[in-house]
């Protein structure tokens, strides 16, 4: 889950939707979808955190199968990421930011439909 959270947060920051971002995903045994998705931009977001949470749910497949597919976790690619830590390696799937534009569009759509309640 940590690589997926990092991947989502990097896409949010890369899209210019926030200067800082922490994404937390919570899962329950027997449930494919997360029981909670929390986006915290520490007040630096272009949109409210609730809008970003809805956009994340719309853009990313947050199921275990989606995680495995999105990050290529079922492929033998990880030997190259073993040394010196697996985060910040530029070729790692969780360091890519190809979802930034789609995320921006989703935020615009979600902002139009999100109430303050």
N, CA and C of each residue as an Amber inpcrd file, in Angstrom:
protein
   351
   0.8050000  -1.1860000   0.0000000   0.0000000   0.0000000   0.0000000
   0.8580000   1.2650000   0.0000000   2.0020000   1.1890000   0.6210000
   2.8550000   2.3750000   0.7030000   3.2970000   2.8310000  -0.6820000
   3.7450000   1.9230000  -1.5690000   4.1140000   2.4110000  -2.9010000
   2.9310000   3.0630000  -3.6260000   1.7140000   2.5290000  -3.4720000
   0.5600000   3.1240000  -4.1360000   0.2500000   4.4970000  -3.5530000
   0.3350000   4.6440000  -2.2470000   0.1060000   5.9490000  -1.6190000
   1.1210000   6.9610000  -2.1180000   2.3700000   6.5490000  -2.2130000
   3.4200000   7.4460000  -2.7200000   3.1420000   7.8310000  -4.1680000
   2.7700000   6.8510000  -4.9770000   2.4610000   7.0720000  -6.3880000
   1.3450000   8.1040000  -6.5340000   0.2950000   7.9810000  -5.7570000
  -0.8200000   8.9180000  -5.8120000  -0.3680000  10.3080000  -5.3730000
   0.3360000  10.3970000  -4.2610000   0.8010000  11.6880000  -3.7450000
   1.7300000  12.3700000  -4.7470000   2.6260000  11.6140000  -5.3720000
   3.5360000  12.1980000  -6.3680000   2.7630000  12.7500000  -7.5530000
   1.7150000  12.0650000  -7.9700000   0.9040000  12.5500000  -9.0760000
   0.1560000  13.8160000  -8.7010000  -0.3280000  13.9070000  -7.4660000
  -1.0170000  15.1150000  -7.0020000  -0.0630000  16.3040000  -7.0110000
   1.1260000  16.1210000  -6.4820000   2.1110000  17.2130000  -6.4410000
   2.5860000  17.5520000  -7.8530000   2.8480000  16.5560000  -8.6730000
   3.3080000  16.7860000 -10.0380000   2.2650000  17.5450000 -10.8630000
   0.9930000  17.3080000 -10.5740000  -0.0850000  17.9830000 -11.2980000
  -0.2410000  19.4310000 -10.8560000   0.4720000  19.8160000  -9.8010000
   0.3430000  21.1700000  -9.2850000  -0.8980000  21.3580000  -8.4300000
  -1.4850000  20.2490000  -7.9960000  -2.6930000  20.3160000  -7.1810000
  -2.3830000  20.5880000  -5.7190000  -1.1240000  20.4380000  -5.3210000
  -0.6760000  20.7300000  -3.9540000   0.8420000  20.8240000  -3.9490000
   1.3660000  21.5450000  -2.9720000   2.8180000  21.6140000  -2.8020000
   3.3240000  20.4290000  -1.9950000   2.5030000  19.9760000  -1.0570000
   2.8210000  18.8160000  -0.2150000   1.5910000  17.9370000  -0.1480000
   1.8020000  16.6450000   0.0030000   0.6520000  15.7530000   0.0340000
   1.0010000  14.4500000   0.7450000   0.0990000  14.0220000   1.6000000
   0.1860000  12.7070000   2.2270000  -1.0950000  11.9630000   1.8990000
  -0.9570000  10.7520000   1.3900000  -2.1160000   9.9280000   1.0630000
  -2.1030000   8.7130000   1.9750000  -3.2410000   8.4780000   2.6250000
  -3.3870000   7.3310000   3.5110000  -4.5250000   6.4600000   2.9930000
  -4.2470000   5.1770000   2.8580000  -5.2530000   4.2110000   2.4330000
  -5.4510000   3.2020000   3.5530000  -6.7140000   2.8820000   3.8560000
  -7.0090000   1.8960000   4.8940000  -7.8680000   0.7880000   4.2940000
  -7.4760000  -0.4400000   4.5630000  -8.1670000  -1.6050000   4.0220000
  -8.6790000  -2.4880000   5.1520000  -9.7330000  -3.2440000   4.8630000
 -10.2720000  -4.2140000   5.8080000 -10.1890000  -5.5930000   5.1680000
  -9.9870000  -6.5930000   5.9850000  -9.9150000  -7.9680000   5.4920000
 -11.2320000  -8.3190000   4.8080000 -11.1270000  -8.8720000   3.6130000
 -12.3020000  -9.2850000   2.8640000 -12.9160000  -8.1980000   1.9990000
 -12.3720000  -6.9970000   2.0250000 -12.8870000  -5.8900000   1.2140000
 -11.8280000  -5.4950000   0.1880000 -12.2070000  -5.4500000  -1.0740000
 -11.2460000  -5.0820000  -2.1190000 -11.0010000  -3.5800000  -2.1550000
 -12.0620000  -2.7980000  -2.0030000 -11.9200000  -1.3420000  -2.0080000
 -11.4620000  -0.8710000  -0.6280000 -10.6860000   0.1880000  -0.5770000
 -10.2680000   0.7070000   0.7340000 -11.4770000   1.2270000   1.5140000
 -11.4460000   1.0570000   2.8250000 -12.5190000   1.5720000   3.6650000
 -12.3330000   3.0540000   3.9270000 -11.1290000   3.5700000   3.6860000
 -10.8660000   4.9950000   3.8440000  -9.7550000   5.4250000   2.8920000
  -9.9560000   6.5890000   2.3010000  -8.9410000   7.2520000   1.4870000
  -8.8170000   8.6570000   2.0570000  -7.6250000   8.9950000   2.5320000
  -7.4110000  10.2980000   3.1370000  -6.2840000  11.0120000   2.3910000
  -6.5900000  12.2130000   1.9090000  -5.5890000  13.0590000   1.2510000
  -5.4080000  14.2860000   2.1310000  -4.1840000  14.5250000   2.5610000
  -3.8720000  15.6780000   3.3970000  -2.8140000  16.5180000   2.6860000
  -3.2060000  17.6980000   2.2590000  -2.2770000  18.5820000   1.5470000
  -1.6650000  19.6200000   2.4830000  -1.9360000  19.5100000   3.7490000
  -1.3800000  20.4350000   4.7450000  -1.6630000  21.8950000   4.3810000
  -2.8680000  22.0990000   3.8120000  -3.2730000  23.4570000   3.4590000
  -2.6660000  24.0020000   2.1800000  -1.9510000  23.1890000   1.4190000
  -1.2940000  23.6740000   0.2010000  -2.0490000  23.2980000  -1.0670000
  -3.2280000  22.7000000  -0.9370000  -3.9510000  22.2020000  -2.0980000
  -4.6830000  23.2680000  -2.8870000  -4.7690000  23.0630000  -4.1800000
  -5.5550000  23.9230000  -5.0580000  -7.0450000  23.6570000  -4.8630000
  -7.3640000  22.4500000  -4.4160000  -8.7390000  22.0450000  -4.1360000
  -8.7990000  21.5670000  -2.6920000 -10.0100000  21.5060000  -2.1670000
 -10.1660000  20.9530000  -0.8190000  -9.7420000  19.4890000  -0.8180000
  -9.2810000  19.0170000   0.3120000  -8.8200000  17.6300000   0.4130000
  -9.9240000  16.6400000   0.0540000 -11.1740000  16.9610000   0.3570000
 -12.2970000  16.0790000   0.0340000 -12.4450000  15.9040000  -1.4760000
 -12.2170000  16.9770000  -2.2220000 -12.2840000  16.9160000  -3.6830000
 -11.1660000  16.0200000  -4.2030000  -9.9730000  16.1870000  -3.6580000
  -8.8520000  15.3430000  -4.0660000  -9.1150000  13.8760000  -3.7440000
  -9.7120000  13.6020000  -2.5890000 -10.0400000  12.2160000  -2.2270000
 -10.9950000  11.6020000  -3.2380000 -12.0100000  12.3570000  -3.6440000
 -12.9580000  11.8450000  -4.6360000 -12.2790000  11.6360000  -5.9900000
 -11.4140000  12.5470000  -6.3680000 -10.6910000  12.4140000  -7.6320000
  -9.7690000  11.1990000  -7.6060000  -9.1070000  10.9720000  -6.4830000
  -8.2280000   9.8020000  -6.3490000  -9.0280000   8.5230000  -6.5220000
 -10.1880000   8.4510000  -5.8720000 -11.0420000   7.2610000  -6.0160000
 -11.4930000   7.0590000  -7.4640000 -11.7090000   8.1630000  -8.1930000
 -12.1690000   8.0660000  -9.5770000 -11.0500000   7.6850000 -10.5450000
  -9.8350000   8.1540000 -10.2960000  -8.7330000   7.9780000 -11.2500000
  -7.9550000   6.6860000 -11.0220000  -7.7310000   6.3250000  -9.7730000
  -6.8660000   5.1870000  -9.4620000  -7.6840000   3.9570000  -9.0720000
  -7.2410000   2.7920000  -9.5340000  -7.8340000   1.5330000  -9.1080000
  -7.1640000   1.1590000  -7.7890000  -7.8770000   1.3120000  -6.6920000
  -7.3040000   1.1400000  -5.3620000  -7.4610000  -0.2660000  -4.8030000
  -7.9570000  -1.1840000  -5.6060000  -8.0790000  -2.5720000  -5.1620000
  -6.7030000  -3.2340000  -5.1720000  -6.5400000  -4.3370000  -4.4540000
  -5.2500000  -5.0490000  -4.5090000  -4.8620000  -5.4380000  -5.9470000
  -5.8310000  -5.8830000  -6.7330000  -5.5360000  -6.2370000  -8.1260000
  -5.1140000  -4.9990000  -8.9110000  -5.7600000  -3.8760000  -8.6530000
  -5.4010000  -2.6310000  -9.3180000  -4.0040000  -2.1670000  -8.9400000
  -3.6810000  -2.3130000  -7.6620000  -2.3380000  -1.9780000  -7.1800000
  -1.2870000  -2.8170000  -7.9020000  -1.5550000  -4.1150000  -7.9510000
  -0.6280000  -5.0470000  -8.5820000  -0.4440000  -4.7040000 -10.0600000
  -1.5460000  -4.3900000 -10.7390000  -1.4830000  -4.0670000 -12.1680000
  -0.8060000  -2.7120000 -12.4010000  -1.2370000  -1.6790000 -11.6840000
  -0.7220000  -0.3220000 -11.8760000   0.7790000  -0.2340000 -11.6340000
   1.2370000  -0.8730000 -10.5800000   2.6530000  -0.7740000 -10.2050000
   3.4970000  -1.9320000 -10.7210000   2.8740000  -2.8550000 -11.4460000
   3.6190000  -3.9860000 -11.9900000   4.2000000  -4.8840000 -10.9150000
   3.4820000  -5.0360000  -9.8170000   4.0080000  -5.7980000  -8.6860000
   4.0960000  -7.2990000  -8.9580000   3.4880000  -7.7450000 -10.0500000
   3.5490000  -9.1630000 -10.3910000   4.6640000  -9.4720000 -11.3910000
   5.5030000  -8.4760000 -11.6770000   6.6110000  -8.6670000 -12.6100000
   7.9350000  -8.6960000 -11.8500000   8.8780000  -9.4670000 -12.3310000
  10.1820000  -9.5540000 -11.6440000  11.0960000  -8.3690000 -11.9690000
  10.7180000  -7.1670000 -11.5070000  11.4860000  -5.9660000 -11.8430000
  12.1930000  -5.3580000 -10.6370000  12.0850000  -5.9770000  -9.4840000
  12.4700000  -5.3010000  -8.2650000  13.9220000  -5.4590000  -7.8480000
  14.6670000  -6.3280000  -8.4770000  16.0730000  -6.4900000  -8.1220000
  16.8310000  -5.1730000  -8.3030000  16.4720000  -4.4210000  -9.3290000
  17.1580000  -3.1470000  -9.5910000  16.8480000  -2.0800000  -8.5580000
  15.7980000  -2.2610000  -7.7610000  15.4140000  -1.2690000  -6.7660000
  15.8430000  -1.6460000  -5.3470000  16.5250000  -2.7660000  -5.1940000
  16.8770000  -3.2600000  -3.8580000  17.9570000  -2.4360000  -3.1650000
  18.9280000  -1.9770000  -3.8930000  20.0370000  -1.2370000  -3.2890000
  19.6670000   0.2160000  -3.0160000  20.0740000   0.7030000  -1.8790000
  19.9400000   2.1070000  -1.4990000  18.4850000   2.5640000  -1.3460000
  17.5920000   1.6570000  -1.0620000  16.1920000   2.0080000  -0.8320000
  15.3750000   1.9670000  -2.1100000  14.1190000   1.5880000  -1.9660000
  13.2840000   1.4400000  -3.1530000  12.5100000   2.7030000  -3.5030000
  12.5020000   3.7070000  -2.6370000  11.8670000   4.9750000  -2.9940000
  12.9040000   5.8840000  -3.6250000  12.4610000   6.7860000  -4.4210000
  13.2380000   7.7830000  -5.1630000  14.0140000   7.2050000  -6.3450000
  13.8890000   5.9390000  -6.6270000  14.5420000   5.3720000  -7.8120000
  13.7320000   5.8280000  -9.0210000  14.3380000   6.5690000  -9.9530000
  13.5730000   7.1850000 -11.0380000  12.8380000   6.2150000 -11.9610000
  13.2710000   4.9770000 -12.0290000  12.6240000   4.0070000 -12.9090000
  11.5330000   3.2000000 -12.2220000  11.3740000   3.3550000 -10.9280000
  10.3670000   2.5900000 -10.1980000   8.9670000   3.0140000 -10.6260000
   8.0500000   2.0800000 -10.7560000   6.6890000   2.4200000 -11.1860000
   5.9980000   3.4100000 -10.2510000   6.2770000   3.3440000  -8.9660000
   5.6200000   4.2230000  -7.9950000   6.2030000   5.6280000  -7.9880000
   7.2340000   5.8800000  -8.7790000   7.8240000   7.2140000  -8.8950000
   7.3410000   7.9470000 -10.1560000   6.5190000   7.3070000 -10.9640000
   6.0470000   7.8970000 -12.2170000   4.8770000   8.8400000 -11.9550000
   4.6640000   9.7940000 -12.8430000   3.6140000  10.7960000 -12.6480000
   2.7320000  10.9530000 -13.8840000   2.4730000   9.8610000 -14.5660000
   1.7060000   9.9320000 -15.8100000   0.2080000  10.1730000 -15.6060000
  -0.2710000  10.1230000 -14.3890000  -1.6990000  10.3390000 -14.1050000
  -2.0080000  11.7910000 -13.7400000  -1.0390000  12.6770000 -13.7940000
  -1.2200000  14.0540000 -13.3240000  -2.3230000  14.7870000 -14.0850000
  -2.3270000  14.7130000 -15.3900000  -3.3250000  15.4350000 -16.1800000
  -4.7290000  14.8900000 -15.9410000  -4.8520000  13.5810000 -15.9050000
  -6.1550000  12.9560000 -15.6470000  -6.6620000  13.3580000 -14.2660000
  -5.7730000  13.4260000 -13.3130000  -6.1290000  13.8240000 -11.9530000
  -6.6170000  15.2720000 -11.9130000  -5.9830000  16.1580000 -12.6470000
  -6.4330000  17.5630000 -12.7380000  -7.8500000  17.6410000 -13.2840000
  -8.1060000  16.9040000 -14.3600000  -9.4450000  16.8990000 -14.9530000
 -10.4750000  16.3520000 -13.9800000 -10.1390000  15.2950000 -13.2780000
 -11.0610000  14.7070000 -12.3060000 -11.3610000  15.6870000 -11.1820000
 -10.3780000  16.4470000 -10.7530000 -10.5940000  17.4370000  -9.6940000
 -11.5660000  18.5180000 -10.1520000 -11.4100000  18.9730000 -11.3800000
 -12.3320000  19.9940000 -11.8960000 -13.7640000  19.4710000 -11.9170000
 -13.9240000  18.2330000 -12.3400000 -15.2610000  17.6200000 -12.4000000
 -15.8140000  17.4240000 -10.9870000 -14.9940000  16.9110000 -10.0940000
 -15.4440000  16.6430000  -8.7220000 -15.7600000  17.9350000  -7.9810000
 -14.9910000  18.9850000  -8.2180000 -15.2230000  20.2680000  -7.5540000
 -16.6190000  20.7990000  -7.8780000 -17.0280000  20.5780000  -9.1000000
 -18.3490000  21.0640000  -9.5090000 -19.4800000  20.3260000  -8.7990000
 -19.2010000  19.0950000  -8.3510000 -20.2660000  18.2990000  -7.7370000
 -20.1390000  18.0370000  -6.2660000 -19.1470000  18.5940000  -5.5930000
 -18.9250000  18.3330000  -4.1730000 -19.6350000  19.3930000  -3.3380000
 -20.4150000  18.9490000  -2.3710000 -21.0690000  19.9010000  -1.4670000
 -20.2140000  20.0970000  -0.2270000 -20.5210000  21.1240000   0.5160000
 -19.7800000  21.4090000   1.7440000 -20.3200000  20.6280000   2.9320000
 -21.3240000  19.7950000   2.7330000 -21.9020000  19.0460000   3.8390000
 -21.0350000  17.9070000   4.2500000
